């Protein structure tokens, strides 16, 4: 960098800028240079970033929509980019061939279940069960994606006899098969309603190996590369949409997504990043309270200033309903739904979003919530079925009948472990970045500049204000100015000192030191008497 030609640096005027890099208030004992550079005196830095951090388990994560359609359109674009950057999907990866394998159908009354796997990207496989309705449904049929959430064993989930009995006694379920496997109950009923349904695994669940669901992407290097389970899982959902859309007999203009818990997170995330889902039903996940308790539901930068209600709002104005229970979604009808109706109101369609809570039941996707979903899908996918829709009993499939990989169809040899997949992702990112460097400047600014706005948390150019400034003349004629630098409207407050020599030469040095801004003062004499220049690490190892 040539400092004299940098707009950012010349805006700092002339001299030496030293930024406090360790804390806003440090003890001044035994350090006269600290007293010389102190900004707050006995006060306290009021930077909002020093406040207590939000955690996913906070009881309230508020979000207020903008007050106009115009403001919402700008906010929507900003949120969508924030989600994409957080998930490592900015820009979206290239879509490679899926190479789907569909095999071993199991015939049941009114529907057929197939075993499926395909490659969402080289070395990463999506596995699941494909439910097709019987041939007595003519014409193109709606396609429904069903991410399953964190139930034990995923698609293979069986609540067990005791829990199933309790569900029936509580009135959450009617049939024993559904009480044992509410997941299968949902797929079967949707297929009987005439939908083509793909029930797919989260990473590390059921057949979706060899990756683990919660490990392998939890270190600093993965954070720096924006490589995370949440991003991989969302990419799998995008490719699952590609898969179901490609199937014979599926209507690409009638696509729906529904899941509960972690599957509910995937439901509204997919709608946030992809315009193809036409109808949504995220169960027991949209709320202003707990935001998701797994690495597949959390990523750095994702919810800064946002909550799940804001993320779900990106679906507007597509029809979306949701359920609540005696969990973090218990207040969805009064905290969450009004904000969503406000956003849908910008499109003059507030009736296209709805929510209902069943506080007598715990975290679930039970018969009551499923029936609400069946009715919502019937109306908005235009299935034309008589209402009320009543779920029927069914014969559960065994684990052996559901498992995707068999002797005849083993797991592909090129399925990657976490360290192998990460190495490939990192190399792909390097190639993509080099392409941006060599490509049009406008594209580079859009991609890299757009990501920088998310990472820094501000829009460019920054609207910066200096305040609380004081000045004093040092013995050698150097002018020392101290104050705070604030990004207007951000609540951020960074103390600084600016040192200007008596005879400035027109160049600028930005000095950031782990010892804080007072570290610059002992060097003022020599720094101000020689030509300013940009240097690397000094003899003591500090970056100058």
ZALO-951287 format. One line per 10 residues: number of its first residue (from 1); their letters; for each residue x, y, z negated of C-alpha. Coordinates in Angstrom, 2 decimals. Example, Ala and Ser with C-alpha at 12.3 -4.5 7.8 and 13.67 -1.06 7.14 Angstrom:
2
1 = AS = 12.30 -4.50 -7.80; 13.67 -1.06 -7.14
***
This chain:
544
1 = XXXXXXXXXX = 0.00 0.00 0.00; 1.21 3.54 0.79; -0.14 5.55 -2.19; -0.08 8.93 -0.47; -2.43 7.61 2.24; -4.88 5.82 -0.04; -8.21 7.62 -0.48; -8.77 5.92 -3.80; -5.43 7.01 -5.21; -5.44 10.57 -3.86
11 = XXXXXXXXXX = -8.81 11.06 -5.53; -6.94 10.76 -8.82; -5.00 13.92 -7.87; -1.27 14.06 -8.53; 0.89 12.36 -11.11; 0.74 9.23 -13.19; -2.51 7.57 -14.33; -2.25 5.11 -17.20; -5.35 3.08 -18.05; -6.10 1.56 -21.40
21 = XXXXXXXXXX = -6.00 -2.16 -20.68; -6.16 -3.79 -24.07; -8.88 -2.16 -26.20; -10.74 1.08 -26.52; -9.55 1.76 -30.05; -6.22 0.62 -31.49; -4.50 1.37 -34.80; -2.15 4.33 -34.49; 0.20 3.51 -37.37; 3.92 3.57 -36.52
31 = XXXXXXXXXX = 3.19 4.69 -32.96; 3.29 8.46 -32.36; 2.78 7.93 -28.63; -0.62 6.43 -29.40; -1.69 9.56 -31.24; -0.50 11.62 -28.28; -2.71 9.63 -25.87; -5.68 8.97 -28.15; -9.02 9.83 -26.53; -11.65 8.99 -29.15
41 = XXXXXXXXXX = -9.91 10.09 -32.33; -11.97 8.57 -35.11; -14.82 7.82 -32.70; -15.65 4.58 -30.96; -15.70 3.69 -27.30; -19.32 3.35 -26.18; -18.67 1.13 -23.16; -21.69 -1.15 -22.72; -19.35 -4.04 -21.99; -18.30 -4.03 -25.64
51 = XXXXXXXXXX = -21.83 -4.81 -26.79; -22.86 -8.29 -27.84; -22.86 -10.61 -24.86; -26.08 -12.19 -23.68; -26.25 -15.96 -23.89; -28.55 -18.32 -22.06; -30.31 -19.12 -25.35; -31.27 -15.52 -26.16; -34.99 -15.31 -26.90; -35.57 -12.56 -24.37
61 = XXXXXXXXXX = -33.91 -11.81 -21.03; -35.97 -8.90 -19.71; -36.12 -7.71 -16.12; -38.23 -4.96 -14.63; -39.01 -4.84 -10.90; -38.49 -1.62 -8.95; -41.49 0.67 -8.61; -41.87 0.63 -4.80; -41.62 -1.67 -1.80; -38.72 0.34 -0.43
71 = XXXXXXXXXX = -36.77 0.03 -3.67; -37.63 -3.67 -3.89; -36.33 -4.35 -0.37; -32.95 -2.90 -1.37; -32.99 -4.75 -4.69; -33.91 -8.00 -2.98; -30.91 -7.76 -0.67; -28.63 -7.02 -3.62; -29.94 -9.94 -5.72; -29.72 -12.35 -2.80
81 = XXXXXXXXXX = -26.08 -11.39 -2.22; -25.32 -11.70 -5.95; -26.74 -15.24 -5.97; -24.78 -16.20 -2.84; -21.48 -14.89 -4.22; -22.00 -16.55 -7.61; -22.70 -19.91 -5.97; -19.74 -19.74 -3.59; -22.10 -19.52 -0.62; -21.03 -16.07 0.64
91 = XXXXXXXXXX = -20.85 -16.38 3.55; -22.77 -19.60 4.06; -20.56 -22.57 5.03; -20.81 -23.96 8.53; -23.41 -26.71 8.85; -21.79 -29.98 9.87; -23.64 -33.06 11.25; -25.82 -34.74 8.61; -25.33 -38.26 9.99; -28.43 -39.52 8.10
101 = XXXXXXXXXX = -28.92 -43.19 7.29; -32.54 -44.26 6.61; -33.00 -47.92 5.74; -34.83 -50.68 3.86; -38.48 -49.49 3.85; -40.81 -50.68 1.10; -44.47 -50.79 2.13; -47.08 -49.69 -0.41; -50.78 -48.88 -0.29; -51.08 -45.69 1.75
111 = XXXXXXXXXX = -47.38 -44.89 2.02; -43.89 -46.27 2.74; -40.68 -45.55 0.81; -37.28 -45.46 2.54; -33.76 -45.21 1.14; -31.76 -42.27 2.49; -28.29 -40.79 2.43; -26.68 -38.10 4.54; -23.58 -35.91 4.53; -24.25 -32.33 3.42
121 = XXXXXXXXXX = -20.63 -31.45 4.17; -17.62 -33.69 4.90; -17.14 -36.00 1.93; -20.27 -34.85 0.01; -23.33 -37.08 0.25; -26.98 -36.51 -0.65; -29.01 -39.53 -1.70; -32.71 -40.00 -2.25; -36.05 -41.62 -1.49; -38.19 -40.69 1.50
131 = XXXXXXXXXX = -41.95 -41.16 1.08; -43.95 -41.25 4.32; -47.77 -41.28 4.43; -49.67 -44.04 6.20; -50.42 -43.62 9.91; -54.02 -42.60 9.27; -52.82 -38.96 9.03; -52.69 -37.76 12.65; -50.50 -34.93 13.95; -47.61 -33.17 12.28
141 = XXXXXXXXXX = -47.42 -33.48 8.51; -46.07 -31.03 5.89; -42.61 -31.72 4.49; -42.05 -31.51 0.73; -38.69 -31.45 -1.06; -38.56 -32.68 -4.65; -35.37 -32.07 -6.67; -35.80 -34.12 -9.83; -34.26 -32.30 -12.82; -32.44 -33.67 -15.84
151 = XXXXXXXXXX = -34.50 -36.71 -16.68; -32.41 -39.71 -17.65; -31.26 -41.66 -14.56; -32.99 -39.18 -12.24; -35.05 -40.96 -9.59; -34.79 -44.16 -11.64; -36.36 -42.53 -14.72; -38.51 -44.75 -16.93; -39.83 -43.20 -20.14; -40.16 -46.62 -21.77
161 = XXXXXXXXXX = -43.19 -48.28 -23.33; -43.31 -46.25 -26.56; -42.95 -42.85 -24.88; -45.40 -43.80 -22.14; -47.98 -44.84 -24.71; -47.52 -41.55 -26.56; -48.03 -39.56 -23.34; -51.36 -41.29 -22.76; -52.45 -40.79 -26.37; -51.65 -37.07 -26.16
171 = XXXXXXXXXX = -53.65 -36.71 -22.96; -50.61 -35.77 -20.86; -51.10 -38.82 -18.63; -53.91 -41.21 -17.75; -52.20 -44.15 -16.03; -49.44 -46.29 -17.50; -47.37 -46.15 -14.28; -47.40 -42.33 -14.28; -46.63 -42.20 -18.00; -43.57 -44.38 -17.37
181 = XXXXXXXXXX = -42.51 -42.51 -14.22; -44.09 -39.08 -13.71; -41.48 -38.54 -10.99; -42.73 -41.40 -8.83; -46.33 -40.41 -9.58; -45.74 -37.02 -7.96; -44.12 -38.46 -4.83; -46.77 -41.11 -4.34; -49.69 -38.70 -4.71; -48.16 -36.17 -2.29
191 = XXXXXXXXXX = -47.59 -38.93 0.27; -51.18 -40.10 -0.17; -52.23 -36.50 0.49; -50.48 -36.69 3.85; -47.09 -35.09 3.06; -43.65 -36.40 4.02; -41.74 -36.22 0.72; -37.99 -36.35 0.08; -37.04 -36.98 -3.54; -33.29 -36.39 -3.79
201 = XXXXXXXXXX = -30.65 -36.77 -6.48; -28.78 -34.08 -8.32; -25.02 -34.48 -8.20; -23.91 -37.30 -10.49; -27.42 -38.70 -11.04; -28.79 -42.03 -9.77; -26.92 -42.75 -6.50; -25.25 -39.33 -6.12; -21.66 -40.29 -6.95; -18.72 -40.38 -7.17
211 = XXXXXXXXXX = -18.92 -36.80 -8.55; -19.94 -36.28 -12.16; -22.77 -33.89 -12.94; -21.10 -31.79 -15.63; -17.33 -32.11 -15.15; -14.71 -31.55 -12.48; -15.45 -27.86 -11.78; -15.16 -26.27 -15.22; -11.65 -24.75 -15.22; -10.34 -21.27 -14.44
221 = XXXXXXXXXX = -9.14 -22.19 -10.95; -12.62 -23.34 -9.97; -14.03 -20.06 -11.31; -11.53 -18.04 -9.28; -12.45 -19.96 -6.14; -16.24 -19.76 -6.83; -16.41 -23.55 -6.69; -19.14 -24.86 -8.99; -21.70 -27.63 -9.35; -24.55 -25.14 -9.02
231 = XXXXXXXXXX = -23.31 -24.01 -5.62; -22.75 -27.56 -4.38; -26.18 -28.62 -5.56; -27.87 -25.64 -3.91; -26.01 -26.39 -0.69; -27.33 -29.97 -0.94; -30.85 -28.53 -1.23; -30.33 -26.39 1.87; -29.14 -29.44 3.80; -32.03 -31.52 2.38
241 = XXXXXXXXXX = -34.31 -28.94 3.97; -32.41 -29.42 7.25; -32.93 -33.17 6.90; -36.67 -33.16 6.27; -37.23 -30.51 8.93; -35.51 -32.76 11.47; -37.72 -35.81 10.86; -40.23 -36.94 13.46; -43.76 -35.97 12.51; -42.78 -33.12 10.13
251 = XXXXXXXXXX = -44.26 -29.68 10.72; -41.39 -27.13 10.38; -43.97 -24.41 9.69; -45.34 -26.21 6.62; -42.46 -26.88 4.23; -42.79 -26.90 0.44; -40.51 -27.40 -2.57; -41.39 -28.45 -6.08; -39.33 -29.61 -9.05; -39.30 -29.33 -12.82
261 = XXXXXXXXXX = -36.63 -28.17 -15.26; -33.34 -28.28 -13.32; -35.43 -29.18 -10.31; -37.44 -26.03 -10.92; -34.21 -24.03 -10.84; -33.35 -25.59 -7.49; -36.85 -24.81 -6.24; -36.62 -21.04 -6.71; -32.92 -20.90 -5.77; -33.65 -22.56 -2.44
271 = XXXXXXXXXX = -36.43 -20.08 -1.78; -34.07 -17.25 -2.79; -31.47 -18.16 -0.18; -33.53 -19.78 2.57; -36.65 -18.38 4.24; -37.93 -21.76 5.47; -39.81 -23.00 2.36; -43.40 -21.84 2.85; -44.91 -22.88 -0.50; -43.23 -23.23 -3.93
281 = XXXXXXXXXX = -44.04 -24.75 -7.30; -41.17 -24.50 -9.84; -42.35 -26.22 -13.03; -41.21 -25.32 -16.58; -38.22 -23.19 -15.58; -39.28 -19.64 -14.66; -39.18 -17.61 -17.87; -37.75 -14.62 -19.70; -36.28 -16.87 -22.41; -33.68 -19.67 -22.03
291 = XXXXXXXXXX = -32.34 -19.55 -18.48; -30.96 -23.05 -17.90; -28.76 -25.24 -20.05; -26.47 -26.99 -17.57; -23.56 -26.13 -15.28; -25.87 -26.90 -12.35; -28.06 -23.96 -13.46; -25.36 -21.45 -14.40; -22.54 -19.77 -12.53; -20.42 -16.69 -13.19
301 = XXXXXXXXXX = -22.07 -13.43 -12.03; -25.42 -15.13 -11.36; -27.61 -13.43 -13.97; -25.78 -10.17 -14.66; -28.73 -7.81 -15.06; -31.11 -10.52 -13.87; -33.19 -13.42 -15.14; -35.03 -16.36 -13.60; -38.10 -14.21 -12.98; -36.02 -11.92 -10.76
311 = XXXXXXXXXX = -34.57 -14.90 -8.91; -38.03 -16.40 -8.41; -39.29 -13.04 -7.12; -37.13 -13.48 -4.02; -39.75 -15.97 -2.80; -42.30 -13.17 -2.32; -44.68 -13.06 -0.54; -44.66 -16.83 0.00; -47.24 -18.68 -2.13; -45.68 -19.72 -5.44
321 = XXXXXXXXXX = -47.26 -21.14 -8.58; -45.55 -22.41 -11.71; -46.31 -24.19 -14.96; -45.29 -23.58 -18.55; -45.19 -25.75 -21.66; -44.18 -25.70 -25.32; -40.63 -24.74 -24.41; -38.88 -21.58 -23.14; -41.70 -21.13 -20.58; -44.50 -20.90 -23.14
331 = XXXXXXXXXX = -45.03 -17.16 -22.50; -44.92 -17.31 -18.68; -48.49 -16.00 -18.31; -47.65 -12.77 -20.17; -43.86 -12.54 -19.70; -42.90 -13.25 -16.12; -46.13 -13.56 -14.22; -47.01 -9.83 -14.49; -43.60 -8.88 -13.09; -44.02 -11.37 -10.25
341 = XXXXXXXXXX = -47.49 -10.06 -9.47; -46.02 -6.56 -9.30; -43.50 -7.72 -6.67; -46.14 -9.64 -4.72; -48.26 -6.50 -4.93; -45.66 -4.70 -2.81; -46.85 -7.01 0.00; -50.53 -6.56 -0.99; -50.70 -10.25 -1.93; -50.69 -10.53 -5.75
351 = XXXXXXXXXX = -53.03 -13.53 -5.51; -50.23 -15.58 -3.92; -48.40 -16.03 -7.22; -49.85 -17.77 -10.27; -48.84 -19.49 -13.49; -50.50 -21.55 -16.19; -49.12 -22.81 -19.49; -50.14 -25.95 -21.40; -48.70 -25.16 -24.87; -49.97 -28.44 -26.33
361 = XXXXXXXXXX = -47.33 -30.38 -24.36; -43.55 -30.31 -24.49; -41.12 -29.85 -21.59; -42.70 -31.83 -18.77; -44.18 -32.19 -15.30; -47.22 -34.09 -16.50; -50.60 -34.79 -14.91; -52.02 -31.34 -15.71; -49.15 -29.44 -14.08; -49.05 -31.89 -11.16
371 = XXXXXXXXXX = -52.78 -31.43 -10.53; -52.31 -27.66 -10.42; -49.52 -28.22 -7.88; -51.62 -30.61 -5.75; -54.38 -28.01 -5.53; -51.90 -25.22 -4.71; -50.30 -27.31 -1.95; -53.68 -28.40 -0.60; -54.74 -24.79 -0.19; -51.52 -23.25 1.09
381 = XXXXXXXXXX = -50.23 -26.15 3.19; -53.73 -26.39 4.67; -54.14 -30.10 3.95; -57.93 -29.83 4.13; -58.61 -32.25 1.28; -61.70 -32.13 -0.90; -61.20 -30.71 -4.36; -60.80 -31.42 -7.20; -57.86 -33.66 -6.29; -57.53 -36.63 -8.61
391 = XXXXXXXXXX = -54.27 -38.54 -8.93; -54.67 -42.29 -8.45; -52.84 -45.17 -10.07; -49.90 -46.73 -8.22; -47.39 -49.55 -8.39; -43.99 -48.40 -9.62; -40.88 -49.19 -7.63; -38.06 -50.87 -9.51; -34.53 -49.52 -9.73; -33.41 -52.19 -7.25
401 = XXXXXXXXXX = -36.09 -51.04 -4.78; -35.04 -47.39 -5.11; -31.25 -47.59 -5.12; -29.75 -46.28 -1.89; -26.43 -48.09 -1.70; -26.64 -51.84 -1.17; -24.40 -54.63 0.11; -25.61 -53.92 3.64; -25.35 -50.13 3.15; -22.44 -49.38 0.76
411 = XXXXXXXXXX = -21.34 -45.93 -0.32; -19.25 -44.37 2.49; -15.50 -44.73 1.98; -14.92 -41.02 2.61; -17.04 -39.85 -0.37; -14.74 -37.46 -2.24; -13.80 -37.17 -5.90; -13.92 -33.73 -7.52; -10.23 -32.90 -7.06; -10.36 -34.00 -3.41
421 = XXXXXXXXXX = -13.51 -32.02 -2.68; -12.13 -28.93 -4.40; -8.95 -29.08 -2.34; -11.04 -29.25 0.83; -13.30 -26.40 -0.27; -10.31 -24.23 -1.11; -8.68 -24.89 2.25; -11.93 -24.10 4.06; -12.14 -20.81 2.16; -8.57 -19.92 3.13
431 = XXXXXXXXXX = -9.33 -20.58 6.79; -12.54 -18.57 6.64; -10.78 -15.62 4.98; -8.00 -15.61 7.57; -10.64 -15.59 10.28; -12.19 -12.53 8.66; -8.79 -10.82 8.56; -8.34 -11.42 12.28; -11.94 -10.61 13.19; -13.96 -7.44 13.58
441 = XXXXXXXXXX = -13.46 -4.88 10.82; -17.23 -4.53 10.34; -17.60 -8.24 9.53; -14.70 -8.11 7.08; -16.23 -5.13 5.31; -19.61 -6.83 5.16; -18.33 -10.11 3.72; -15.38 -9.03 1.58; -16.82 -5.65 0.66; -20.17 -7.24 -0.17
451 = XXXXXXXXXX = -18.48 -9.76 -2.45; -16.38 -7.02 -4.10; -19.53 -5.10 -5.02; -20.83 -8.17 -6.85; -17.52 -8.94 -8.56; -16.86 -5.35 -9.65; -20.52 -4.69 -10.38; -20.71 -1.40 -8.52; -21.57 -0.08 -5.10; -18.94 1.62 -2.98
461 = XXXXXXXXXX = -17.98 4.38 -2.94; -18.10 4.70 -6.71; -19.71 7.78 -8.21; -17.09 8.53 -10.86; -17.19 11.24 -13.52; -14.39 12.33 -15.87; -15.43 13.56 -19.31; -14.11 14.35 -22.78; -10.96 15.77 -21.22; -8.22 17.47 -23.22
471 = XXXXXXXXXX = -4.86 18.81 -22.01; -1.49 19.54 -23.53; 1.91 20.58 -22.16; 4.88 18.35 -23.02; 8.41 19.63 -23.63; 9.62 18.88 -20.10; 6.71 20.72 -18.50; 4.63 17.62 -17.86; 0.89 18.18 -18.22; -0.87 15.39 -20.18
481 = XXXXXXXXXX = -4.61 15.11 -19.72; -6.67 12.56 -21.68; -10.33 11.62 -21.26; -12.72 8.96 -20.09; -13.51 7.77 -16.59; -17.11 6.65 -16.13; -19.00 5.14 -13.24; -22.17 7.22 -13.26; -25.18 5.28 -14.52; -23.20 2.14 -15.42
491 = XXXXXXXXXX = -22.60 2.74 -19.12; -18.92 1.87 -18.57; -16.37 4.12 -20.29; -12.65 3.67 -19.59; -10.18 5.88 -21.50; -7.25 7.24 -19.47; -4.33 9.63 -19.53; -3.15 11.52 -16.47; 0.40 12.87 -16.40; 1.28 15.52 -13.84
501 = XXXXXXXXXX = 4.90 16.71 -13.48; 5.72 20.41 -13.34; 6.71 20.02 -9.69; 4.60 17.18 -8.19; 5.87 15.61 -4.98; 2.49 14.53 -3.61; 2.63 10.82 -4.47; 0.66 8.83 -7.02; 1.45 5.89 -9.28; -1.31 3.87 -10.96
511 = XXXXXXXXXX = 0.10 2.37 -14.17; -1.78 -0.45 -15.93; 0.00 -1.88 -18.95; -0.90 -4.57 -21.46; 0.29 -2.25 -24.24; -2.29 0.34 -23.30; -2.03 3.88 -21.96; 0.42 4.98 -24.65; 3.06 2.73 -23.01; 3.50 5.39 -20.33
521 = XXXXXXXXXX = 4.59 8.17 -22.66; 8.17 7.02 -23.46; 8.77 6.80 -19.73; 7.33 10.24 -18.94; 10.68 12.00 -18.82; 12.28 9.80 -16.22; 9.03 9.06 -14.36; 8.30 12.74 -13.84; 11.84 13.70 -12.87; 12.31 11.27 -10.02
531 = XXXXXXXXXX = 10.39 10.63 -6.86; 7.23 8.58 -7.61; 7.28 5.20 -6.00; 5.42 1.89 -6.20; 7.49 -0.79 -7.91; 7.03 -4.39 -8.97; 7.86 -6.05 -12.30; 10.41 -4.13 -14.35; 13.40 -5.56 -16.15; 11.20 -6.36 -19.13
541 = XXXX = 8.79 -8.36 -16.95; 5.94 -5.86 -17.10; 4.11 -4.95 -13.91; 4.74 -1.23 -13.26
***
